[in-house]
Amino acid sequence: MKTSEAPELIGFAHRTLRSLRLRVAATGAGAPDALREAGFAGAESLFNAFETWASDVGIKSVKDMPIDEFSARAAEFFQRAGWGKVSFRSLHDAVGVLDIEGCWEAELHGEGETGCHLTTGTLAGFFGCIADYPVAVMEIECAAGESERCRFLVGTPEMLEHAYDKVARGEEWRTIGVGGV
């Protein structure tokens, strides 16, 4: 097995990331956007690391994998990278649902803080590297709150805007994609 060139990544201690998150969060209302943008900015490097890892385990091209295999391999990669236990599935062939149990970012939250903004931005950029269309990600459950996991919806910006509207009206998120956009 060949060893590929290392992708553009660096590891940080959880305490470092927690301190950074808390300081950014304390800056005010623009903090969630700043964290999402920062996550998005590094997503291509993460995707490159995924491609390198996939090559090292014998996968020729992640872009040519069937969606089920891609989902399983990406989940394995994220879990090995310390993101928590990750699973992917499709919801009515309309949006993807990504669950993270033991989400690294939720474990770093301060008192009363919820939302995995770095993760949301990173996932949008990561999936955007493989999609032939713009990708958006929306967190609908956070383990820092009352949920057992962090749950994200992945789809086109239009579909997630539709999903947001449904959820804001009090509809169940699981109905997204039922009856069209």
MDAnalysis code that builds the backbone (N, CA, C; Angstrom):
import MDAnalysis as mda
import numpy as np

u = mda.Universe.empty(543, n_residues=181, atom_resindex=np.repeat(np.arange(181), 3), trajectory=True)
u.add_TopologyAttr("name", ["N", "CA", "C"] * 181)
u.add_TopologyAttr("resid", np.arange(1, 182))
u.add_TopologyAttr("resname", ["MET", "LYS", "THR", "SER", "GLU", "ALA", "PRO", "GLU", "LEU", "ILE", "GLY", "PHE", "ALA", "HIS", "ARG", "THR", "LEU", "ARG", "SER", "LEU", "ARG", "LEU", "ARG", "VAL", "ALA", "ALA", "THR", "GLY", "ALA", "GLY", "ALA", "PRO", "ASP", "ALA", "LEU", "ARG", "GLU", "ALA", "GLY", "PHE", "ALA", "GLY", "ALA", "GLU", "SER", "LEU", "PHE", "ASN", "ALA", "PHE", "GLU", "THR", "TRP", "ALA", "SER", "ASP", "VAL", "GLY", "ILE", "LYS", "SER", "VAL", "LYS", "ASP", "MET", "PRO", "ILE", "ASP", "GLU", "PHE", "SER", "ALA", "ARG", "ALA", "ALA", "GLU", "PHE", "PHE", "GLN", "ARG", "ALA", "GLY", "TRP", "GLY", "LYS", "VAL", "SER", "PHE", "ARG", "SER", "LEU", "HIS", "ASP", "ALA", "VAL", "GLY", "VAL", "LEU", "ASP", "ILE", "GLU", "GLY", "CYS", "TRP", "GLU", "ALA", "GLU", "LEU", "HIS", "GLY", "GLU", "GLY", "GLU", "THR", "GLY", "CYS", "HIS", "LEU", "THR", "THR", "GLY", "THR", "LEU", "ALA", "GLY", "PHE", "PHE", "GLY", "CYS", "ILE", "ALA", "ASP", "TYR", "PRO", "VAL", "ALA", "VAL", "MET", "GLU", "ILE", "GLU", "CYS", "ALA", "ALA", "GLY", "GLU", "SER", "GLU", "ARG", "CYS", "ARG", "PHE", "LEU", "VAL", "GLY", "THR", "PRO", "GLU", "MET", "LEU", "GLU", "HIS", "ALA", "TYR", "ASP", "LYS", "VAL", "ALA", "ARG", "GLY", "GLU", "GLU", "TRP", "ARG", "THR", "ILE", "GLY", "VAL", "GLY", "GLY", "VAL"])
u.atoms.positions = np.array([
    [0.843, -1.172, 0.000],
    [0.000, 0.000, 0.000],
    [0.890, 1.237, 0.000],
    [0.599, 2.165, -0.887],
    [1.406, 3.374, -0.956],
    [0.927, 4.394, 0.065],
    [1.816, 5.247, 0.487],
    [1.455, 6.317, 1.390],
    [1.363, 7.593, 0.584],
    [0.233, 8.241, 0.645],
    [-0.004, 9.456, -0.119],
    [0.554, 10.661, 0.617],
    [0.713, 11.747, -0.132],
    [1.160, 12.992, 0.461],
    [0.140, 13.455, 1.502],
    [0.621, 13.964, 2.611],
    [-0.266, 14.399, 3.694],
    [-1.107, 15.591, 3.249],
    [-2.396, 15.560, 3.553],
    [-3.248, 16.704, 3.236],
    [-2.955, 17.877, 4.166],
    [-3.499, 19.008, 3.854],
    [-3.271, 20.232, 4.602],
    [-4.128, 20.252, 5.870],
    [-3.736, 19.483, 6.876],
    [-4.449, 19.423, 8.146],
    [-3.466, 19.543, 9.293],
    [-3.986, 20.012, 10.419],
    [-3.203, 20.075, 11.651],
    [-4.159, 19.749, 12.795],
    [-3.685, 19.055, 13.788],
    [-4.537, 18.699, 14.924],
    [-4.423, 19.716, 16.041],
    [-5.523, 19.939, 16.731],
    [-5.550, 20.801, 17.901],
    [-6.155, 20.039, 19.059],
    [-5.749, 20.394, 20.263],
    [-6.349, 19.821, 21.460],
    [-7.784, 20.319, 21.601],
    [-8.644, 19.489, 22.168],
    [-10.035, 19.893, 22.396],
    [-10.110, 21.183, 23.204],
    [-9.228, 21.335, 24.183],
    [-9.236, 22.552, 25.011],
    [-8.972, 23.794, 24.165],
    [-8.092, 23.692, 23.185],
    [-7.799, 24.816, 22.303],
    [-9.031, 25.186, 21.495],
    [-9.669, 24.174, 20.891],
    [-10.869, 24.441, 20.101],
    [-11.996, 24.990, 20.966],
    [-12.144, 24.460, 22.173],
    [-13.195, 24.944, 23.080],
    [-12.974, 26.411, 23.417],
    [-11.743, 26.762, 23.765],
    [-11.429, 28.148, 24.096],
    [-11.689, 29.065, 22.903],
    [-11.273, 28.645, 21.729],
    [-11.500, 29.443, 20.524],
    [-12.992, 29.627, 20.256],
    [-13.755, 28.522, 20.341],
    [-15.204, 28.599, 20.128],
    [-15.860, 29.562, 21.116],
    [-15.491, 29.436, 22.395],
    [-16.094, 30.290, 23.423],
    [-15.756, 31.762, 23.203],
    [-14.534, 32.032, 22.798],
    [-14.137, 33.428, 22.545],
    [-14.870, 33.998, 21.332],
    [-15.005, 33.198, 20.284],
    [-15.746, 33.664, 19.107],
    [-17.218, 33.846, 19.467],
    [-17.790, 32.890, 20.204],
    [-19.194, 32.974, 20.599],
    [-19.460, 34.218, 21.435],
    [-18.495, 34.637, 22.233],
    [-18.659, 35.802, 23.092],
    [-18.620, 37.123, 22.317],
    [-18.241, 37.076, 21.044],
    [-18.130, 38.316, 20.272],
    [-19.473, 38.867, 19.840],
    [-20.536, 38.074, 19.926],
    [-21.856, 38.617, 19.612],
    [-22.626, 37.795, 18.614],
    [-23.640, 38.436, 18.045],
    [-24.606, 37.756, 17.181],
    [-23.989, 37.199, 15.905],
    [-22.910, 37.734, 15.426],
    [-22.294, 37.255, 14.196],
    [-21.419, 36.033, 14.384],
    [-21.271, 35.587, 15.621],
    [-20.375, 34.470, 15.918],
    [-20.753, 33.176, 15.199],
    [-22.037, 32.762, 15.181],
    [-22.367, 31.523, 14.464],
    [-21.972, 31.567, 12.991],
    [-22.219, 32.707, 12.343],
    [-21.835, 32.833, 10.931],
    [-20.320, 32.745, 10.770],
    [-19.587, 33.390, 11.672],
    [-18.120, 33.354, 11.596],
    [-17.610, 31.924, 11.760],
    [-18.196, 31.174, 12.684],
    [-17.782, 29.787, 12.883],
    [-18.129, 28.925, 11.670],
    [-19.327, 29.107, 11.105],
    [-19.699, 28.336, 9.902],
    [-18.766, 28.655, 8.737],
    [-18.459, 29.934, 8.553],
    [-17.551, 30.338, 7.475],
    [-16.157, 29.755, 7.672],
    [-15.695, 29.727, 8.910],
    [-14.381, 29.142, 9.196],
    [-14.384, 27.653, 8.881],
    [-15.452, 26.952, 9.272],
    [-15.569, 25.524, 8.950],
    [-15.571, 25.295, 7.456],
    [-16.332, 26.106, 6.727],
    [-16.425, 25.974, 5.274],
    [-15.058, 26.202, 4.626],
    [-14.309, 27.169, 5.150],
    [-13.000, 27.510, 4.575],
    [-12.030, 26.335, 4.605],
    [-12.118, 25.488, 5.619],
    [-11.200, 24.356, 5.722],
    [-11.721, 23.055, 5.154],
    [-12.934, 23.072, 4.626],
    [-13.574, 21.828, 4.183],
    [-12.858, 21.158, 3.017],
    [-12.318, 21.925, 2.105],
    [-11.631, 21.315, 0.963],
    [-10.418, 20.512, 1.430],
    [-9.694, 21.020, 2.416],
    [-8.558, 20.273, 2.960],
    [-9.026, 18.981, 3.617],
    [-10.167, 19.033, 4.303],
    [-10.722, 17.827, 4.907],
    [-11.127, 16.826, 3.833],
    [-11.744, 17.309, 2.761],
    [-12.117, 16.422, 1.665],
    [-10.874, 15.802, 1.032],
    [-9.822, 16.594, 0.873],
    [-8.564, 16.061, 0.337],
    [-7.999, 14.977, 1.255],
    [-8.118, 15.173, 2.564],
    [-7.668, 14.153, 3.517],
    [-8.502, 12.886, 3.367],
    [-9.797, 13.042, 3.134],
    [-10.679, 11.895, 2.904],
    [-10.251, 11.137, 1.649],
    [-9.975, 11.864, 0.572],
    [-9.522, 11.215, -0.658],
    [-8.199, 10.489, -0.445],
    [-7.284, 11.091, 0.305],
    [-5.998, 10.457, 0.595],
    [-6.207, 9.185, 1.414],
    [-7.018, 9.279, 2.450],
    [-7.325, 8.108, 3.281],
    [-7.978, 7.018, 2.437],
    [-8.939, 7.391, 1.608],
    [-9.632, 6.408, 0.762],
    [-8.647, 5.725, -0.182],
    [-7.742, 6.479, -0.746],
    [-6.725, 5.902, -1.629],
    [-5.846, 4.923, -0.854],
    [-5.479, 5.299, 0.362],
    [-4.632, 4.438, 1.186],
    [-5.313, 3.124, 1.568],
    [-6.658, 3.106, 1.607],
    [-7.377, 1.864, 1.929],
    [-7.876, 1.161, 0.664],
    [-7.387, 1.617, -0.501],
    [-7.652, 0.903, -1.746],
    [-8.808, 1.394, -2.586],
    [-9.356, 2.542, -2.285],
    [-10.457, 3.098, -3.082],
    [-9.846, 3.976, -4.172],
    [-10.180, 3.679, -5.412],
    [-9.583, 4.412, -6.530],
    [-10.122, 5.834, -6.646],
    [-11.432, 6.014, -6.536],
    [-12.018, 7.339, -6.686],
    [-13.268, 7.453, -5.824],
    [-13.240, 8.371, -4.854],
    [-14.420, 8.554, -4.006],
    [-15.579, 9.137, -4.808],
    [-15.269, 9.879, -5.854],
    [-16.322, 10.509, -6.662],
    [-17.072, 9.500, -7.524],
    [-16.498, 8.320, -7.723],
    [-17.156, 7.283, -8.525],
    [-17.860, 6.226, -7.676],
    [-17.794, 6.344, -6.354],
    [-18.429, 5.353, -5.483],
    [-19.941, 5.509, -5.500],
    [-20.669, 4.388, -5.421],
    [-22.119, 4.484, -5.222],
    [-22.393, 5.203, -3.895],
    [-23.530, 5.883, -3.806],
    [-23.836, 6.716, -2.650],
    [-23.794, 5.947, -1.335],
    [-24.270, 4.701, -1.324],
    [-24.244, 3.925, -0.080],
    [-22.816, 3.658, 0.382],
    [-21.937, 3.315, -0.558],
    [-20.537, 3.070, -0.199],
    [-19.858, 4.367, 0.218],
    [-20.126, 5.448, -0.524],
    [-19.554, 6.745, -0.154],
    [-19.962, 7.113, 1.272],
    [-21.241, 6.952, 1.577],
    [-21.755, 7.294, 2.912],
    [-21.062, 6.482, 3.998],
    [-20.912, 5.185, 3.770],
    [-20.267, 4.314, 4.762],
    [-18.798, 4.689, 4.941],
    [-18.106, 4.939, 3.839],
    [-16.676, 5.278, 3.922],
    [-16.466, 6.651, 4.553],
    [-17.310, 7.616, 4.192],
    [-17.191, 8.946, 4.794],
    [-17.467, 8.867, 6.296],
    [-18.471, 8.078, 6.688],
    [-18.779, 7.909, 8.112],
    [-17.580, 7.308, 8.842],
    [-16.960, 6.314, 8.242],
    [-15.773, 5.688, 8.846],
    [-14.634, 6.704, 8.980],
    [-14.413, 7.486, 7.934],
    [-13.357, 8.498, 7.947],
    [-13.600, 9.517, 9.062],
    [-14.819, 10.059, 9.143],
    [-15.130, 11.056, 10.167],
    [-14.969, 10.474, 11.567],
    [-15.408, 9.246, 11.758],
    [-15.288, 8.627, 13.069],
    [-13.813, 8.449, 13.447],
    [-13.009, 7.977, 12.508],
    [-11.572, 7.805, 12.770],
    [-10.881, 9.138, 13.051],
    [-11.425, 10.217, 12.486],
    [-10.835, 11.540, 12.678],
    [-11.300, 12.203, 13.977],
    [-12.142, 11.509, 14.761],
    [-12.541, 12.028, 16.060],
    [-13.822, 12.832, 16.083],
    [-14.637, 12.715, 15.044],
    [-15.877, 13.493, 14.977],
    [-17.007, 12.870, 15.784],
    [-16.873, 11.631, 16.201],
    [-17.938, 10.899, 16.874],
    [-18.432, 9.800, 15.952],
    [-19.492, 9.109, 16.376],
    [-20.076, 8.046, 15.552],
    [-21.017, 8.690, 14.528],
    [-20.648, 8.569, 13.261],
    [-21.354, 9.256, 12.179],
    [-22.155, 8.257, 11.353],
    [-23.372, 8.652, 10.992],
    [-24.169, 7.835, 10.074],
    [-24.888, 8.754, 9.093],
    [-25.080, 8.241, 7.884],
    [-25.748, 8.982, 6.811],
    [-26.943, 8.171, 6.331],
    [-27.977, 8.874, 5.905],
    [-29.090, 8.219, 5.224],
    [-29.831, 9.258, 4.393],
    [-30.656, 8.761, 3.488],
    [-31.470, 9.625, 2.652],
    [-32.857, 9.754, 3.264],
    [-33.465, 10.911, 3.108],
    [-34.827, 11.146, 3.567],
    [-35.697, 11.413, 2.346],
    [-36.505, 10.436, 1.988],
    [-37.441, 10.553, 0.852],
    [-36.734, 10.969, -0.438],
    [-35.480, 10.587, -0.597],
    [-34.667, 10.953, -1.759],
    [-34.623, 12.467, -1.987],
    [-34.899, 13.234, -0.940],
    [-34.927, 14.688, -1.062],
    [-33.715, 15.345, -0.406],
    [-33.372, 14.893, 0.783],
    [-32.231, 15.441, 1.513],
    [-31.489, 14.302, 2.185],
    [-30.247, 14.556, 2.520],
    [-29.486, 13.607, 3.307],
    [-29.622, 13.954, 4.779],
    [-29.582, 12.935, 5.613],
    [-29.609, 13.124, 7.059],
    [-28.305, 12.567, 7.602],
    [-27.584, 13.387, 8.325],
    [-26.312, 12.995, 8.906],
    [-26.441, 13.120, 10.417],
    [-26.221, 12.013, 11.124],
    [-26.258, 11.992, 12.583],
    [-24.857, 11.810, 13.126],
    [-24.553, 12.527, 14.202],
    [-23.272, 12.363, 14.895],
    [-23.562, 12.160, 16.378],
    [-23.282, 10.963, 16.850],
    [-23.367, 10.676, 18.281],
    [-21.990, 10.931, 18.878],
    [-21.952, 11.644, 19.985],
    [-20.657, 11.998, 20.575],
    [-19.950, 13.050, 19.748],
    [-20.695, 13.980, 19.200],
    [-20.140, 15.022, 18.319],
    [-19.063, 15.823, 19.043],
    [-17.926, 15.903, 18.423],
    [-16.781, 16.607, 19.004],
    [-17.137, 18.037, 19.374],
    [-17.892, 18.719, 18.522],
    [-18.169, 20.137, 18.762],
    [-19.187, 20.329, 19.884],
    [-20.190, 19.480, 19.945],
    [-21.194, 19.583, 21.011],
    [-20.543, 19.401, 22.378],
    [-19.506, 18.582, 22.428],
    [-18.805, 18.346, 23.689],
    [-17.972, 19.546, 24.128],
    [-17.783, 20.518, 23.236],
    [-16.958, 21.690, 23.542],
    [-17.772, 22.920, 23.915],
    [-19.091, 22.815, 23.925],
    [-19.936, 23.976, 24.172],
    [-19.794, 24.505, 25.589],
    [-20.012, 25.811, 25.704],
    [-20.051, 26.446, 27.008],
    [-21.461, 26.383, 27.577],
    [-21.636, 26.911, 28.756],
    [-22.930, 26.914, 29.444],
    [-23.999, 27.607, 28.590],
    [-25.085, 26.896, 28.322],
    [-26.215, 27.452, 27.578],
    [-25.998, 27.578, 26.080],
    [-24.858, 27.181, 25.585],
    [-24.550, 27.312, 24.157],
    [-24.988, 26.058, 23.409],
    [-25.617, 26.221, 22.271],
    [-25.964, 25.095, 21.407],
    [-25.621, 25.458, 19.972],
    [-25.624, 24.470, 19.118],
    [-25.338, 24.674, 17.707],
    [-23.896, 24.340, 17.373],
    [-23.734, 23.440, 16.443],
    [-22.397, 23.022, 16.004],
    [-22.063, 23.744, 14.702],
    [-21.712, 25.003, 14.844],
    [-21.535, 25.878, 13.693],
    [-20.304, 25.538, 12.860],
    [-19.186, 25.202, 13.511],
    [-17.996, 24.784, 12.751],
    [-18.298, 23.518, 11.943],
    [-18.969, 22.577, 12.575],
    [-19.315, 21.324, 11.907],
    [-20.257, 21.581, 10.739],
    [-21.260, 22.430, 10.933],
    [-22.217, 22.739, 9.870],
    [-21.503, 23.297, 8.644],
    [-20.637, 24.277, 8.846],
    [-19.902, 24.865, 7.723],
    [-18.962, 23.879, 7.055],
    [-18.302, 23.067, 7.871],
    [-17.375, 22.074, 7.328],
    [-18.112, 21.043, 6.485],
    [-19.249, 20.558, 6.981],
    [-20.015, 19.567, 6.221],
    [-20.509, 20.138, 4.902],
    [-20.961, 21.383, 4.900],
    [-21.422, 22.006, 3.652],
    [-20.292, 22.054, 2.623],
    [-19.121, 22.464, 3.059],
    [-17.980, 22.509, 2.146],
    [-17.526, 21.133, 1.712],
    [-17.509, 20.179, 2.647],
    [-17.082, 18.813, 2.342],
    [-17.976, 18.197, 1.263],
    [-19.289, 18.234, 1.474],
    [-20.199, 17.640, 0.495],
    [-20.247, 18.450, -0.801],
    [-19.961, 19.737, -0.707],
    [-19.869, 20.556, -1.914],
    [-18.716, 20.147, -2.816],
    [-17.689, 19.530, -2.243],
    [-16.537, 19.064, -3.028],
    [-16.902, 17.891, -3.932],
    [-17.947, 17.168, -3.605],
    [-18.305, 15.991, -4.390],
    [-19.567, 16.208, -5.229],
    [-20.400, 17.155, -4.849],
    [-21.678, 17.376, -5.541],
    [-21.487, 18.208, -6.806],
    [-22.405, 18.029, -7.728],
    [-22.407, 18.817, -8.966],
    [-23.296, 20.046, -8.833],
    [-23.633, 20.426, -7.608],
    [-24.538, 21.541, -7.340],
    [-24.163, 22.139, -5.975],
    [-24.631, 23.353, -5.700],
    [-24.359, 23.931, -4.383],
    [-25.002, 23.086, -3.280],
    [-24.299, 22.960, -2.159],
    [-24.772, 22.157, -1.036],
    [-24.914, 23.047, 0.193],
    [-26.000, 22.838, 0.907],
    [-26.227, 23.533, 2.177],
    [-26.414, 22.485, 3.265],
    [-26.135, 22.862, 4.493],
    [-26.300, 21.979, 5.646],
    [-27.006, 22.772, 6.738],
    [-27.962, 22.119, 7.388],
    [-28.702, 22.741, 8.482],
    [-28.740, 21.774, 9.657],
    [-28.330, 22.258, 10.820],
    [-28.416, 21.432, 12.028],
    [-29.832, 21.548, 12.589],
    [-30.460, 20.399, 12.822],
    [-31.831, 20.418, 13.341],
    [-31.926, 19.863, 14.760],
    [-30.887, 19.207, 15.244],
    [-30.807, 18.742, 16.633],
    [-29.355, 18.880, 17.067],
    [-29.156, 19.238, 18.336],
    [-27.794, 19.366, 18.856],
    [-27.682, 18.643, 20.186],
    [-26.654, 17.837, 20.318],
    [-26.424, 17.088, 21.548],
    [-26.062, 17.999, 22.712],
    [-25.716, 19.242, 22.446],
    [-25.444, 20.180, 23.533],
    [-26.752, 20.626, 24.183],
    [-27.861, 20.388, 23.494],
    [-29.178, 20.694, 24.048],
    [-29.776, 19.449, 24.663],
    [-30.986, 19.113, 24.239],
    [-31.692, 17.972, 24.816],
    [-31.612, 16.709, 23.965],
    [-30.963, 16.758, 22.830],
    [-30.885, 15.614, 21.932],
    [-29.734, 14.681, 22.325],
    [-29.864, 13.430, 21.916],
    [-28.801, 12.452, 22.153],
    [-27.711, 12.533, 21.101],
    [-27.984, 13.248, 20.030],
    [-27.049, 13.329, 18.913],
    [-27.181, 14.699, 18.263],
    [-26.228, 15.006, 17.412],
    [-26.358, 16.156, 16.528],
    [-26.883, 15.615, 15.204],
    [-27.880, 16.281, 14.653],
    [-28.488, 15.827, 13.399],
    [-28.479, 16.992, 12.417],
    [-28.027, 16.677, 11.214],
    [-27.898, 17.681, 10.163],
    [-28.661, 17.223, 8.927],
    [-29.268, 18.164, 8.227],
    [-29.855, 17.896, 6.920],
    [-28.895, 18.435, 5.876],
    [-28.715, 17.684, 4.793],
    [-27.793, 18.046, 3.722],
    [-28.582, 18.049, 2.419],
    [-28.532, 19.136, 1.667],
    [-29.245, 19.210, 0.397],
    [-28.929, 20.495, -0.333],
    [-29.735, 20.792, -1.314],
    [-29.563, 22.053, -2.033],
    [-30.026, 23.193, -1.134],
    [-29.536, 24.393, -1.381],
    [-30.015, 25.534, -0.582],
    [-31.537, 25.700, -0.662],
    [-32.117, 25.458, -1.831],
    [-33.565, 25.594, -1.985],
    [-34.316, 24.566, -1.140],
    [-33.837, 23.331, -1.146],
    [-34.498, 22.293, -0.369],
    [-34.394, 22.583, 1.127],
    [-33.246, 23.061, 1.563],
    [-33.106, 23.347, 2.991],
    [-33.876, 24.600, 3.399],
    [-34.052, 25.530, 2.498],
    [-34.922, 26.672, 2.792],
    [-36.358, 26.181, 2.980],
    [-36.785, 25.264, 2.103],
    [-38.104, 24.635, 2.230],
    [-38.200, 23.885, 3.560],
    [-37.153, 23.148, 3.909],
    [-37.140, 22.402, 5.171],
    [-37.240, 23.356, 6.356],
    [-36.493, 24.440, 6.306],
    [-36.537, 25.424, 7.397],
    [-37.941, 25.994, 7.551],
    [-38.567, 26.342, 6.425],
    [-39.929, 26.881, 6.467],
    [-40.899, 25.892, 7.111],
    [-40.773, 24.604, 6.733],
    [-41.655, 23.578, 7.317],
    [-41.450, 23.463, 8.828],
    [-40.211, 23.405, 9.246],
    [-39.903, 23.262, 10.668],
    [-40.352, 24.513, 11.426],
    [-40.143, 25.692, 10.838],
    [-40.555, 26.939, 11.487],
    [-42.075, 27.006, 11.671],
    [-42.827, 26.348, 10.784],
    [-44.287, 26.289, 10.903],
    [-44.733, 25.217, 11.893],
    [-43.768, 24.506, 12.468],
    [-44.103, 23.478, 13.446],
    [-44.288, 22.091, 12.862],
    [-44.011, 21.918, 11.579],
    [-44.124, 20.594, 10.965],
    [-42.928, 19.732, 11.354],
    [-43.138, 18.444, 11.339],
    [-42.093, 17.480, 11.669],
    [-41.041, 17.464, 10.556],
    [-39.767, 17.503, 10.926],
    [-38.704, 17.528, 9.919],
    [-38.716, 16.278, 9.052],
    [-39.214, 15.164, 9.584],
    [-39.229, 13.924, 8.809],
    [-40.161, 13.972, 7.597],
    [-41.015, 14.983, 7.517],
    [-41.924, 15.123, 6.372],
    [-41.284, 15.865, 5.208],
    [-40.060, 16.331, 5.391],
    [-39.383, 17.059, 4.324],
    [-39.237, 16.154, 3.115],
    [-39.631, 16.657, 1.979],
    [-39.534, 15.864, 0.749],
    [-40.803, 15.092, 0.429],
    [-41.724, 15.020, 1.369],
    [-42.995, 14.343, 1.111],
    [-43.906, 15.341, 0.421],
    [-44.438, 14.970, -0.720],
    [-45.347, 15.859, -1.442],
    [-44.629, 16.935, -2.229],
    [-43.345, 16.733, -2.500],
    [-42.606, 17.675, -3.346],
    [-42.048, 18.838, -2.548],
    [-41.373, 19.718, -3.250],
    [-40.746, 20.886, -2.644],
    [-41.814, 21.902, -2.407],
])
